[in-house]
């Protein structure tokens, strides 16, 4: 019995050390969030509970200096992901976001929004082979899209209504999300 207790104590201590050491903490957190992303599914908000994005005077700028005025997305399906390069759940969902972007970027407006500087963002993108544009807000985010936690993802329909509002890592490349986007594109 004493031998088993010692082994379990050693294993517990090893896990604690791995979570304390910065070099191993983030990869473990990313791995855990990646697993959780398959459980956390995107759900469509009931039509009577949807919020319309009223303030469309929002502008964002990409890493090349191009400015996108949110007004130009009117009448389009918009996918907005607020994230950061240092955020484990954000990192966990990035591969699925890239895959979704690869298949829908011609039909859906994707806004990957961060407050990180572009030098850090470009390094992150290069390391992960991510090809999507990343934006930084120029002015105040519309109140309906404000968030205190990341990742936070919104899908907006052609009428400007928020139809999906998810916090935390999600597998965005799943069949559920693809069906949601296909339905919104048909509207």
Secondary structure as UniProt FT lines:
FT   HELIX           2..20
FT   HELIX           22..37
FT   TURN            38..39
FT   HELIX           47..49
FT   STRAND          59..62
FT   TURN            63..64
FT   STRAND          67..69
FT   HELIX           70..73
FT   TURN            74..75
FT   STRAND          78..82
FT   TURN            85..86
FT   HELIX           88..104
FT   TURN            105..107
FT   STRAND          109..113
FT   HELIX           118..128
FT   STRAND          134..137
FT   HELIX           143..145
FT   STRAND          152..156
FT   TURN            158..159
FT   STRAND          161..167
FT   TURN            172..173
FT   HELIX           175..186
//
